Amino acid sequence: MRLGRRSLLLAAAAGTATAGTATPAGAESRKGGGPVVIGHRGAAGWRPEHTAPSYTHAVQSGADWIEPDLVPTKDHVLVVRHENEISQTTDVARRPEFEGRRTTKTVDGRAVTGWFTEDFTLAELKTLRAVERLPAVRNRNTVFDGRAEIMTFQEVVDLARRLSREHGRTIAVFPETKHPTYFRSIGLPLEPKLTAVIRRNRLGRRECVVQSFEPTSLKRIAAQRLGVPLWQALGTTGGPYDLVAAGDPTTYKDMMSPAGLARIAAYADWIGPDKASLVGTSLVADAHAAGLRIGPYTFRAENQFLPERFRRGSGGHDFGDAFAEYALYYRMGVDAVVTDFPDLAVIARRS
């Protein structure tokens, strides 16, 4: 069913709190119910990302999993931010007490200037407040600026379990290890802390899926025999930084070949490629042939993130025909979608 832009906006405004009747199977595919809907950083299209309101809105909209990106604090606590550089997602740049923390670092071979989580204790980060990362595109979300604090991974786990009870279905957490090679190099490895949270909370395969762009990070998790599925994220250019740093020439393109997929299947259960990697290719069929599930990223409703044929209106921030894009990928046979607008993905799945 193809819905127009007006229908999309009306449906989104309604919140779709009752969307989806099948019980999500957590870390398993939803048998008979269509692809798993993963709330990318929560419902980042409607609330500032990686905040309790964003995750809550995602689940209320029908998301099956919620995604926290993991970075460490100075005192080695895992918190959830898109990047360890936080000037775009918090009000740190407006805090005079932290003016002296601004610095330039080399992260994954790239110079980055700003404020970094690893230079703050958890107590200091808790004084900051989240802001919308894309204010020019999502001006509607800036009304929520300054209302939510930075969450720890443990707090996201606690929230997922509370929301699971409230909604009568299992909400899985989908943590990503961000820049694991970099953090290991500065003495703040992510994997031991992530493993500790999974074990402490007895998270099983219906409650947790661990993802990373770096295969070495996933293999470290696999070695812990936690029993949770692993998801190899795949970029569009170059290769994973852990392989680059080790002098391994393997590229993401190599990893998406049948031979590369077979190697991934030795340690992971899923692949997560950029959605563009599926168009005009046999990647879905090849992944399934290798015994892998596939969940492309990132689905968004604004024109600037949509293929030209699905754009509507005149501005990059206008909503296009997101439903048509979901329908395209659902017909391809994907097992999940990673989306900033989980409500729209759920509506499309029901349709």
C-alpha positions in Angstrom: 0.0 0.0 0.0 1.4 3.4 -1.0 0.6 6.3 1.2 1.1 10.0 0.3 2.9 12.6 2.3 -0.2 13.9 4.0 -1.1 10.4 5.2 2.5 9.9 6.4 2.4 13.1 8.5 -1.0 12.3 9.9 0.0 8.8 10.8 3.2 10.0 12.4 1.4 12.6 14.4 -0.9 10.0 15.8 2.1 8.3 17.4 0.9 4.8 16.4 1.2 3.6 20.0 -0.9 0.5 19.2 1.0 -0.4 16.1 2.0 -4.0 15.6 0.1 -6.9 17.2 2.6 -9.7 16.8 4.9 -10.3 19.8 8.4 -9.4 18.7 10.9 -12.2 19.1 13.6 -9.9 20.5 16.9 -11.1 18.9 15.1 -13.5 16.7 13.3 -12.6 13.4 9.6 -12.0 13.8 8.2 -15.2 12.3 5.2 -14.3 10.2 5.3 -10.7 11.4 7.7 -9.1 8.9 11.1 -7.6 9.6 12.3 -6.5 13.0 12.0 -2.7 13.4 15.0 -1.2 15.2 14.7 2.2 16.7 18.0 3.9 15.6 19.2 5.8 18.7 15.6 5.5 19.8 13.2 7.5 17.7 15.8 10.0 16.5 13.4 11.5 13.9 11.1 12.7 16.7 13.3 13.2 19.8 17.0 14.1 20.4 18.8 10.8 20.0 20.0 8.5 22.7 17.7 9.9 25.4 15.1 8.2 27.5 12.3 10.1 25.7 13.7 8.9 22.3 13.9 5.3 23.4 10.5 5.5 25.0 8.9 7.0 22.0 10.4 4.3 19.8 8.9 1.5 21.9 5.5 3.3 22.1 5.6 3.5 18.3 6.1 -0.3 18.0 9.9 -0.7 17.8 11.2 -4.2 18.6 14.8 -3.2 19.4 16.4 0.0 20.6 19.9 1.0 19.7 22.4 2.6 22.1 25.9 3.5 20.8 28.5 2.9 23.5 31.4 5.1 24.4 33.3 5.3 27.8 33.7 8.0 30.4 37.0 8.9 32.0 36.1 6.6 34.9 35.3 3.8 32.4 31.5 3.7 32.5 29.7 3.0 29.3 27.4 5.8 28.2 25.3 6.2 25.1 26.2 8.8 22.5 26.5 8.7 18.7 30.2 9.7 19.0 32.6 10.3 21.8 32.8 13.9 20.6 29.7 15.5 22.1 29.5 19.1 21.0 26.7 18.3 18.5 24.6 16.2 20.9 24.9 18.1 24.2 25.1 21.6 25.5 28.8 21.2 26.5 30.0 24.0 24.3 27.8 26.4 26.3 29.2 25.3 29.7 32.0 27.7 30.7 33.2 25.3 33.4 34.2 22.9 30.6 35.7 25.4 28.2 39.2 24.1 28.9 38.3 20.6 27.9 38.0 21.4 24.2 40.8 19.6 22.3 41.8 17.9 19.1 42.3 14.1 18.9 42.9 11.6 16.2 40.1 9.0 16.2 40.3 6.2 13.7 42.9 8.1 11.7 40.9 11.3 11.5 41.5 14.6 13.4 38.5 15.6 15.5 38.1 18.8 17.5 35.6 19.2 20.4 34.8 17.7 23.7 35.2 14.0 24.3 33.4 11.6 26.8 36.7 10.0 27.8 37.8 13.4 29.3 34.7 13.6 31.6 33.7 11.5 34.6 30.2 10.1 34.7 29.2 12.7 37.3 30.4 15.5 35.1 28.6 14.1 32.0 25.4 13.9 34.0 25.4 17.7 34.4 25.1 18.1 30.7 21.8 18.0 28.7 21.1 16.5 25.3 20.3 18.6 22.2 19.1 17.8 18.7 22.0 16.7 16.5 20.5 17.9 13.2 18.7 21.1 14.1 18.6 22.4 10.5 16.8 19.3 9.4 14.8 18.5 12.5 14.0 21.9 13.9 10.8 20.3 15.4 13.0 18.3 17.8 14.8 21.4 19.2 11.8 22.0 21.5 13.2 19.1 23.6 16.7 20.5 23.8 18.0 20.6 27.4 15.4 18.3 28.9 17.2 14.9 29.0 20.5 13.8 30.5 23.1 11.4 29.1 22.2 7.8 29.9 24.5 5.0 30.9 24.1 1.6 29.1 22.8 0.1 32.3 20.1 2.7 32.4 19.1 1.8 28.8 18.9 -1.8 29.9 16.7 -0.9 32.8 14.5 1.2 30.6 14.1 -1.6 28.0 13.0 -4.0 30.8 10.5 -1.5 32.2 9.1 -0.8 28.8 8.9 -4.6 28.1 6.8 -5.0 31.2 4.6 -2.0 30.4 4.0 -3.1 26.8 3.8 -6.8 27.3 6.5 -7.7 24.8 10.3 -8.2 24.8 12.2 -5.1 23.9 15.8 -5.9 22.9 18.8 -3.6 23.3 21.1 -3.4 20.3 24.4 -1.9 21.6 27.1 -0.8 19.2 30.8 -0.7 20.2 32.0 2.7 18.9 35.7 3.1 17.9 36.8 0.0 19.9 40.3 0.0 18.5 40.8 3.7 19.5 39.4 3.2 23.0 41.5 0.1 23.6 44.6 2.1 22.6 43.9 4.7 25.4 43.2 2.1 28.1 39.4 2.2 28.0 38.4 -1.0 26.2 34.7 -1.3 25.6 34.2 -5.1 25.4 35.0 -6.0 29.1 32.5 -3.4 30.3 29.9 -4.5 27.8 30.3 -8.1 28.7 29.9 -7.3 32.4 26.6 -5.5 31.8 25.3 -8.4 29.7 26.3 -10.9 32.4 25.1 -8.9 35.3 21.7 -8.4 33.8 21.6 -12.0 32.4 20.7 -10.7 29.0 19.8 -13.5 26.6 19.4 -13.7 22.8 15.9 -12.3 22.9 17.0 -9.3 24.9 20.4 -8.3 23.4 22.2 -8.2 20.0 25.7 -6.7 19.9 26.9 -4.8 16.8 30.1 -3.3 15.6 31.8 -2.1 12.4 35.0 -3.7 13.7 35.2 -7.5 13.4 37.9 -7.8 16.1 35.5 -6.3 18.6 32.8 -8.8 17.7 35.3 -11.7 18.0 36.3 -10.5 21.4 32.6 -10.6 22.4 32.2 -14.0 20.7 35.1 -15.4 22.8 33.1 -14.6 26.0 30.4 -17.1 25.0 27.5 -14.9 26.1 24.9 -16.5 24.0 23.8 -13.2 22.4 23.7 -12.7 18.6 26.4 -10.6 17.0 25.8 -8.2 14.1 28.6 -7.1 11.7 27.9 -3.6 10.5 29.2 -2.7 7.1 30.2 0.7 5.7 30.2 1.8 2.1 33.9 2.8 1.5 37.2 1.6 2.8 37.4 -1.1 5.5 36.9 -1.5 9.3 39.4 0.6 11.2 40.7 -2.4 13.2 41.7 -4.0 10.0 43.1 -0.8 8.6 45.2 -0.3 11.7 46.6 -3.9 11.4 47.5 -3.4 7.8 44.8 -5.8 6.6 43.6 -4.6 3.1 40.1 -6.2 3.4 37.4 -3.7 2.5 33.7 -3.6 3.2 33.1 -4.5 -0.4 35.3 -7.6 0.1 33.2 -8.5 3.2 30.0 -8.3 1.2 31.2 -10.8 -1.3 30.0 -14.5 -1.0 33.4 -15.4 0.4 33.4 -12.5 2.8 30.0 -13.3 4.0 31.0 -16.9 4.7 33.9 -15.5 6.9 31.5 -13.3 8.8 29.1 -16.2 9.4 31.9 -17.9 11.4 31.5 -15.3 14.2 28.3 -13.3 13.6 24.6 -13.9 13.0 23.7 -10.7 11.2 25.1 -8.2 8.8 24.0 -4.5 8.7 24.9 -2.8 5.5 24.1 0.7 4.3 20.7 0.4 2.6 22.2 1.6 -0.8 24.4 -1.6 -0.8 21.2 -3.7 -1.5 20.0 -1.8 -4.6 20.8 -3.7 -7.8 22.8 -6.4 -6.0 22.3 -9.9 -4.7 23.4 -9.1 -1.2 20.1 -10.2 0.5 20.2 -13.6 -1.2 23.9 -14.0 -0.7 23.6 -13.2 3.0 20.8 -15.7 3.5 22.8 -18.3 1.5 25.6 -17.8 4.0 23.2 -18.3 6.9 23.2 -14.6 7.9 20.3 -12.3 8.6 20.4 -8.8 7.1 19.2 -5.5 8.5 20.1 -2.4 6.4 20.5 1.1 7.8 19.4 4.0 8.1 15.9 4.7 7.1 14.7 8.3 7.5 11.7 10.2 6.2 13.3 13.5 5.2 13.9 14.2 1.5 17.7 14.6 1.9 18.0 11.0 3.1 15.7 9.5 0.5 16.4 8.3 -3.1 15.3 11.0 -5.6 12.3 9.1 -6.8 10.8 9.1 -3.3 11.3 12.8 -2.5 8.3 15.1 -2.2 8.0 18.8 -1.7 10.8 21.3 -2.2 13.0 21.2 0.9 15.5 18.7 2.2 13.7 18.7 5.5 10.3 17.9 3.9 9.0 14.4 4.3 9.1 12.3 1.2 7.4 9.0 0.5 9.1 6.9 3.2 6.4 4.2 2.9 7.4 3.5 -0.7 11.0 3.0 0.4 10.1 0.6 3.2 7.9 -1.3 0.8 10.9 -1.7 -1.6 13.2 -3.1 1.0 10.5 -5.3 2.6 9.9 -6.9 -0.8 13.7 -7.6 -1.0 13.3 -9.8 2.0 15.3 -8.0 4.6 15.1 -9.4 8.1 15.2 -6.0 9.9 15.3 -2.3 9.2 17.3 0.3 11.3 15.2 3.5 11.3 15.0 7.0 12.8 11.2 6.7 12.4 10.1 3.3 13.9 6.4 4.3 13.8 6.5 4.6 10.0 8.4 1.3 9.6 5.8 -0.4 11.7 2.9 1.1 9.7 4.6 0.0 6.4 5.2 -3.5 7.9 1.5 -3.8 8.7 0.5 -2.6 5.3 
